[in-house]
Amino acid sequence: MSERETTSTKPVLAVVTRIPATLIFIAVLLVVGIVWQGLWRPFEDSSTFDVVAYGLPALSEGRWWTPFTGTFFVNEPWVYLFTISGFWGMAYLEFRRGWRIALLYFWIGQLFAIFASALLLSVLSLAQWEWAQAEALALDVGASGGTMACIAAAVGLFVPPWRVRGWLILLGFVFIAMLFWGQLADLEHLLAVLLILFVDRSLRIQRQTVREQRLVALIAILVLGATQIITILVPTDGPFGPTEPVSGGFIDFAIDTIVILLIANGLRRGRRWSWVLGIIVASFNVLTGVLVLVAITLTTELQVEGAIDGETELALASGSLWLLMLIYLIWVRRAFRSKRKSVLGAPPAPTVEDVKQMLHADGGGTLSWMTTWDGNSYARTTSGIVAYQKRAQVALALADPLGPADSRAESVAEFIRMSEAAGLIPCFFSAGDATKDAVPAGWRSLVVADDTIVDLPGLEFTGKAWSAVRTSLNRAGREEMTFRMTRLADESWGVQQQLRAISEMWVGDKGLPEMGFTLGTLTEAEDSEVRLALAISPTGDVDGFLSWLPVYGPDGVAHGWTLDLMRRREGGFGPVMEFLIGSSAKFFSEEGAKIMSLSGAPLAHDYPPDAGAIAALSDKLAEVLEPVYGFGSLHRFKEKFHPRYETMYLLFRDEADLTRIGAALTRAFLPDATLRQFAGAGLELVRGERD
């Protein structure tokens, strides 16, 4: 076995060794299935079934062993697939909390489900309820009561917000199965899950965010729609009685389906009109169920079914589910207040001049000047301003909030709240540690780059470490290269045309337009506060240039500069970038600046060895994007200047947001790219992979 194969099997072995009880349980089930031929024949047809199966009749007749023996049998061969896959909850529980806890949850859940079902059916059958009387005579086998208890306990270990989502999906599954199919096994599943819900108390819906309330409403409305489709096509036999497929009620079904499709996305985004329509359709279905129940009481079920052209059982079961939906929509009504053209922030809306004034007054980070670029919108908070772009229903905040440092946490909280109220997904891109500390507990973070900062006080290009920079400066002197720190507007028309020609040549080689968002163009360099560093050849040609963005301190003085554009002329001075950055560092240092940021190279972070799947994904993206944008090469180039690193993060609520955030970032960085350009870049990536 190769070293790579050995490494890849280690995680699998680590998991297997931590779930012995689960694996032994599954092995026993399979052995029993082989010995009693249940793996290929219906066990419920064998003579052994009545001896080992559990249920009210078995307990009434004194077969006390059946809750234990019945656990290890399966009634039909195809059910083995679901039975074995259901042990994932026990495996997860055992992996997290040990085999003793896992077995405890399993057996308590299994035995409670069996005995509680028998007790409940014995009481309900006394009321002459046809369903209860039928199930009171039923026998069952299987471990599903215990596995459902373990699944419920495992869901309780999920991290927020997945815990609430998992609980709601699980509860929806057991309640719908009980209402529409209602076999003895469905009752056992419901009781096992409710037991763990009561004991663990890990479902805390009252702590939901606005986003989670909307998501629950969306999932619930879609589940109700799917349930209606399934139950009108598939026969059911629940507590309200049996139904036949395609048995009428098509008008109500069509109305509900159309309304659900109409309002689903609106509920996800918190639209008020969607909430109103949801209340109307829920009330209509609840009222229908109530009227059907009253009519059955006053007349007969057959007469009512003829009048409504449908199954009364479906009307009653659906009305019960819609009642839960109605109660929930009323309870979380404050989550549905967003309007289609919601404006983020308190009025009046800030302008670019307001942003610049705040930067001059309170200072900012190394990327803060980028918030003044075109394409950004501004949300005014109580004490600051958050620059963001609205892309793909995402409020993509750029860098850290502006304003006094001690108000950052308040600005972060306000921006998140106002984004969610508007039905947008909030996130922060290229944010620093302070913003990372300010986001709510439970938010996720991804490292997107390392800000490369050179400290300027006392900077000297001496020693072996600086030999590459020193060599470029010396060579520039011998070849009579000239360094000039200037502004674009101060240069002649001829020099400006050279700069544009160099940029256009660079863009033409990429197959994609110049990137935006955190990567500027010559348009942004036209700002009077942005500086240009030029490398002029003896013939007067521009061989390369850099643009530098100001980094203001709270005293209103630029105490640092951030590198933005890096462009060189093909065939010009070789080490022009080392020459320009080294000369700029000396110039800024002599001016009294404290720092010089070489900015961050996206997807070029050095992850620790235990960073996991996120690091692997980032490294793969960096590898395939290298032929197009050279982020890794740029990162290695900046290391020549021995910077210190400050991590920049993408901050987001949870993994469910990543798909939309990815689309938003794509459009933020490449707002003008066409499908043809994306396809061309894809071919370039393929070529790079082959090379």
N, C-alpha and C positions, 0 to 999 in steps of 0.2 A: 504493500500500500504506500502511495506517495505521501510526501509531507503535507501537500495540499488536501488530499483526501482525509488524512488523519486529523488535520485541523478542522475540516468541515464536519466531521463526525463527533467532535468533542461536545458541542452544544447539545446535540441529540442525546448523547449518553448522559450528560448532566441532567437533562430533563427526565429521562427514563429512570435514573436512579433515585429521583425524588418523588416518584408516584408509584411505588410498589403496590400499595393497597388497591389502587384503581386497576392496574394491570392484572393483578391476581383475580379481582372480581370479574373482569372481562374474560379472563381465561376460564374461570369456573363456568360462566354462562355458556361459553363455546363448548366446553367438555360435556356439560349437561345436554346441550343441543345435539351433540353427536351421539351420546349414549341413548337418549330417548327419541332420536331422529327428528327433533324439532327443527333442525336446520333445513330440512328438505320436505317435511310433511307438517300439515297443520296440527299442532299439539292439542288444540282444543277439541279435536275429533277423537283423541285417544282415550282409552279407558282410565289412564292415569290422571287425566285432567281433574276429575271430580275429587280425587284423593288429595292432590297438592294445591288446588286453587283456593284462593281466599275470597271472602265476601260474607254478606250477612247470613246466607244459608249455611255456609261452612261453620261459622262461629256458633250459630243457633244449634247446630247438630253436634257441637262439642269437638270439632276438628281444630283444636287449639294450635297445632303445628303449622297450619296453612299460611299464616303471615310470613313464616320463615321459608318454608319449602317453596311456596309460590313465587317468591322473589327471584329464584334462579331459573325460571322457565319463561318462555316466550310463546305466545299463542299461535303466531303465524310466521313462516320463514322470512317474509319480506320485512317483518317488524324488527328483526335483528339489526338491520341497518340503522333504524332510528334509535333502538335501545342502546347500541354500542356508542353511536355518536352522542347520545345524551349524557354519557359519562364525562364529557369535557368539563362540566361544572365540578364534578368530584375531583378530576385531575388538577384543575386550577386551584381548587380549595386545598388539596393535599400539597401542591407545590408551594403555595403561599403560607399555609398554616400547619402543615404536618399531617401524617396519616391518621393520628388519633382524632383530631378535630374533624377530618373528612369523614371518617367512619361514624363518628357521633352524629353529625348532621344527616348522613345517609340513613342510618337506622331509625333515628327519631322521626325523620320525615316520612320514611316508608311505613313505620308502624302507626304513626299518627294518621296518615292518609287512609290506611286500611280500617282502623278502628273507628275513626271519626266519620268516615263515609258510611260504615255499617250503622252506627248510632243515628246519624242524621236521616238515613233512608228508613230506618225502623220507625222514627217519629213521623216523618212526612207521609209515609204510606198509610198511616192511620186516618189521614184526612181524605182518603179515597182519591188521591192524586194519581192519575193513570201512569204518568212517567215514573213517579216515586215507587209505585207498586211494581212496575216492570223491572226497574233497576235493583229493587230490594231482593229480587229473585236471581240476579245475575252473579256469576263468578268471574274472577279475573286472575291473571298471572302477570308477572313482570316486575321490574325494579324501578318503574318510572316514577312512583311516588317519592322514592329516595333520591333519584337523579334530579327530579324537579326541585326538591329541597336544596340539593347541592348547587344547582344552577342559580337559584335565588340567593343563596349565601355567597356564591362567587360574584354575582352582580353587585352585591353589597360591598365588595372589596374594590370595585372599579373606582378610578379617580374621577372626580367631578370634571365635566358635566356628564360623562359617559355613564355614571352610576344611575342618575335619574332617567336617562334615555333607556338604559337597559331594563330598569324596573318597569317603565311604562310599556315597553315592547312585550316583556314577559307577562305582565298583568293583562294587557290587551289580548295576548294569545290565549291565556287560560280562560278568560271570561267569554271570549267569542266562541271558543270550542265548547264551553259549558252551555251557553245560551242556544247555540244552533245544533249541536250534535249530542251533548249531554249524556254520553255513556258513562259507565261506572269509572273507567279510567280517567275521563275528563274531570269528574267530580274529585277523584283522588288528587289529580294534578292541582286543581284549584285550591283544595284544602292544604296541601303541602306548601304551596307558595304563600298562601295567606298566613300560615303558621310562622314561616321565616320572616315574613314582613312584620308580623306582630312582635316577634322575639328580637330580631336584629335592629329594627327601627332605623334602617339605613336610608329609607326613602323620605326625603325632606323637601317636598315640592314647594313649601312656603319660602324657601331660600333661592328659588329660581330667579335668574336674570330675565330681563325683558326678552332677550334673544331666545332663551330657552322656552319661555311661555309661548312665543310665536311658533317655535319649532314643534312643541308638543301639539299645538292646535293643528299645524299642518299635517303631522303624522296621523293624528286622530281622524281628521277629515278624510285623508287618503285611505286609511284602514276601513273606515265606514263605507267608503265608496267601493273598495275591493270586496268587502263583505257582502254588500248588496248584489254585486255582480256574481259572486260565487254562489250565494244562496238562491238566486233565481235560476241558476243553471244546474245546481247540484242538489240532490235530495237531502233534507235534514230531518233530524228526529230528536229535538231537544226537549227541555222541560215544558215548552208551550205546545208540543205536539208535532207530528210528522208533516212534512211538506213534499210536494212533487216538483221536479224541475219543469221550467217553462209553464208555470201554473197561474199566470195572470199577474195583475198588478203592474203592468208595464208602464202605465202613465206615470205613476208615482216614481217608479224606478228611473224612467227617462228624465223626469224633472230633477230628481236628486242628483243624478249623474252629471247633467249639464251644469247645475249650480256648483257642484263640487269642483269640476274642471275649471269653472270660471273663477272661483274664489281662492283656490289652493295657493297660487303664487302670491296673491294679495295678502293672505294670512301670514305667509312667511315673511313678507316685508312690512307687516304691521299696518296695512291700509284700513282705514276706518270703514270704507264702503264694504270691504270683504267681511269684516266683523259683523256689520249690520245684516248682510245677506246670510251669513252663517247662523245668526240668531233666528232669522225668519225661517230658514229651512229646518233648523233643529226644532223650533217651536211647532212647525207644521207636522213633523213626524211624531213628536211627543203627543200632540193633540189627537193625531190619527190613532195612535195606540190607545189613548184614554177612551176615545169614542168607540173603538172596536171592543174594548173590554166592557164598557157600559152596555153596548148593544148585545154582546154575547150573554150578559147577565139578564137582560130584559127579554131577549128572544132566544134564538138558537144559533150555534156556530154555522150551520149550513146556510141559514138565511142570510147571515152577515157576509159570508164568503160570496154568495151570489150577488149581494148588493155592491160589494166593493170590487168584484172581479179579481179576487186575489186570496192568498192564504192568510187567515187571521194569525196563525203562528208567527209568520214573518213580520207582520205588522206589530205584534206585541214585543217580539225580540228586538226588532229594529228600534221601536219606540223606547225600550229600556236603554239601549246604547246611546241614542240621540239625547236622552235625558241627561246622561253623564256629560255629553258634549255641551249641552246647553248650560249646565251648571258651571262647567269649566270656563266657557267663553264669558259668562257673566262675572266670574271670579277674577279673571285676568283682563278685564275690559280696558284697563289703563295701558296695556301693551299695544293697543291698536289705535294709535292716534296720528300716525305719520301720514304726510300728504305727498303727492307725486313730486312736487317741486319744493321739497323741504330745504330750507337754507340753514346750514349749520352755524351755530354761534349766535351770540347776542348782537342786536343791531347797535350802531350801524356797522355794515360789513367793512372790514379793514381793507385798505388799499396797499399797493406796493410801497408807497411813501410811508404809510403807517408802520409797515414791517421794518423799513430801513431806520426809521426813527427809534423803534424799539431796540433794534440791534445796536444803534449808537448809544442808547441810554443804558441798556442792561447787559450788553454783550451777547455772545453766542458761542456755539461750538465751531469746529472746523468745517462743518457742512452747512452752517446756518445761512450763509450768503446765498446758497442755492435756492432758498425759499423765496428769493426776490425774482426768480426767473418766470418767464411766461409759462402758462399751463397750470400754475398753482392757484388754488383757491384758499381762502383764509377764514378760519373759524375763530371768532373772538370769545375768549373765556373771561372769567372774572378778573384775572390779573395778567393775562398773556394772550398770545395768538398761536394757533396751530396751523401750519401750512399743510395742505393736503391736496390730493387729486382724486376725483371721483371716477373710478374706472371699474367696469364690470360689477356694479353694485357694491363696490368696496370703497371705503373712505381711507385712502392710502396716505397716512401722515408721513411727511418727510422730515427725517432727523428728529431732534428734540424740540419740545414746545419752546417758544420764545417767551421772554419775560424774565422777571426776577427768579433766581435759582430756587428760592424757598417756596415759590408758588407752583413749581413743576408738577408735584403730585396732584394738586387741585386742578391744573389744566388738563392733565392726563385723564383724570376721572370725568371731568366735564365733557371732554371730547368723546370719550367712549359712550357716555350717556346720550349725548346729542346725536351721535352716529346711529346708535341702535334705535333711538326714537324715530329717526328718519328712515329706518328700514335698511341701513347700510351696514356692512361688515367693517368694524374698526380694526386697524392694525397700524403699527409704527415700523417704518423702514429706515435702516441705518441709524437706529437710536443707540444711545450710550448706556452705561451702567446705571446712571441716575434714573433715567426713564424706565429701565428694566425693573428697578426697585420700586417704581411708583405704580406699575400696572397691578390690577387685582391679583390676589392669590389664585393660583390655578392656571394663569395664562402661560402659554408656551413661548419658547424663544428658540430662534435659529441664528447661528452665527452667519452673517452674510459677507463680512470682510474684516480686515484688520486695518485700522487707521494707522498710517506710518508717520510718526512724528519725530522730527529732528530738533533737538534743543539747541538754540543758537548761541546763548551766552557762553563765551569762552571757546567757541568752535574753532579748531585748528586742523588743517588737513595734514597732519604729521603722523608718522609711523607707518608700518607695513599695511595696516588695515585700510588706509586711505590711498594706497598707491595707485589704484585705478583712476580715482578722481584727480589726484595730483598729476598723473601722467597726461590726462586729457587737458588740464589747464596749461601745462607746460607745452604740449603740442600745439594748442591753440595760439600760444604766444609765438612759437616759431613760425607758424603759418599765417601770422598776422590776422587772426580772427578777432573781431570786435564784439564785445558784449554791451548791450544797451537795455536799460530798464526804462520803459516808456508806457504810454497809453495809446490805444488804437487810434483814438481821435487826433492825437498829436502827430501821427505819422503822415507822410505824404501819400498822395493817391497811388503812386507807383509801388510803395512798400505795401500798402493795403491790398493791392491787386496781387502781389506776390504771396501774401499770407493766404488769400482766398484760393489761389491756384494750388498751393501746397495742401490745403485742407480738402479741396475737391479731388485732388489726386489720391489722397489717403482714403477718402470715402469711396471712390470708385473702385479701389482694390478690394473692398470688403464685400460687395454684393448686397449689403444692407445699408440703409441710410445711417447718418450719425445718430448715436444713441442720445436719449434725453434723460430727464428726471434728475439723476445725479451726475450726468456727464454733459458738459456744456459744449457750445459751438462758438463760432466767431460772433454770432449775434449777441450772446451773453457777454462776450469780451468787449462789446461796445460800451458797456457801462463805464462811466467816468471813474468809478472807484476800483475797477479791475485793472491790474497792471499786466503788461506784456514784457517778457524777457526775450530779446532778439539776439541771434547769432549772425553777424554780418561778415561776409567774406571780403577779402581785399578788393574784389571787383564790385562790391556794393550789393551783391545778391544776398537774400535772406536764406541761410542754410537750415534754419530751424527756429522754432519759437515755442514759448510756454506762456500760459495765462495763469495769473495768481489772483485768488479771491481773498478779500480782507477777512480777518478774524478779529472781531472787536472784543475788547474787555469791558467791564462795567464802568470804566472811566471814560468811555467814548473814544478811546484811542485804539488803533489797530495794532495789537501786540503780536500778531502772527499772520501768516499767509498760507493759503491752501492751493496746491497745484490742481489745475483743471485740464486745460488743453496741452497736449504734447504732440507737436508736428515737426517733421523734418523733410527736407527736400531730397529727392532721390539723386544720388551721385554727389551729394555735398560733403561737408566735413564729417569724417567718420564718427568720432565720439562726441557728436554735437550735444546729445542729451546730458551726458556727464558734465560737459563744459557749461551748459546753461544752468543746470541745477546747482553745481558747485559755485558758479559765479553769483547766482541768485542768493544762495546761502550766505556768502560773504557780504553781499550788498545789504541784505536784510539785517544781518548781525551788526554791521556798522551803523545802521539806522537805529538800532536799539530794540529790534523785535525779539521776542522771547522764543517763539516756535515757528517751525516751517513744516506744514503737513504735506506729505506727498500723496495724500488721499489714500483710499482703500481700493485694492483690486478685488472686484467681486469674485466669489467662488475660489479664493486663493488663500483661505485660512489654514493655518497649521493646527490640526486637531490633535488632542491627546490620544494615546493608544486605545483608551476605553470609550471613545466617543460614540461608537455604535453605528447603526444604520444611517443616521442622518449624515455622518461624516462620509460614509461610503457613497451615498447618493451625491453629495456635494462634490466629492473628488471625481466621480464619473462625469458629472455635468461639466466640470472644469476641463476634463480631458477632451470631451467631444467639442466643446466650444473654443478650445485653444486655437484651431486653425483659422477661426473667423476673427476673434477679438484678442487672443493672446493674453488673457488675464494672468495666467501662470508666469509667462515670460516677463510681464510687467512687474509682478510681485518680486521675482528674482532680481530684476534690475534695481528695484528700490532698495534691496538689501545692501547694495554697494555703499549706501549712505548711512548704514548702521543706525536705523531709527529704533525708537521704542514703539511698542504696539499698544493700541487701545481698541478693544473689541467693539464692533458694531453689530447690532442685532436686528432681526425681524421679529417683532413681538406680535402675537396673535392669540385669539381666545382658545382654540383647540384645533385638532387636525382636520375637522370637518370643514374648516374655512380655507384650507390650503389650496384647493382646486381653483376657487374664485380668486384668491390672492395671487396665485400664479398667473392667471389670465390678466389680472389688473397690472401686475408688474411688467408683463410682456408688452402691454399697450402703453404703459407709462414710459418704458425705456425706448420703445419703437412705435411711437404714435402714428407715424406716417408710412410705415412699412406696408407693402402690398403682399398679397398672397404669392405673387410671382417671385418677389424678393425673398420671402420666407422659404419658398421651394428651392431657390438658388442657393440660399445659405445652407439648406439641408443637404444638398449635393456636396457642398464644400465640407460639411461635417463628415459625410461618408468618405470622401477622399482622405480627410485627415485621419479617420479611423483606420483606413487601409494602409496609409503611410506608416 
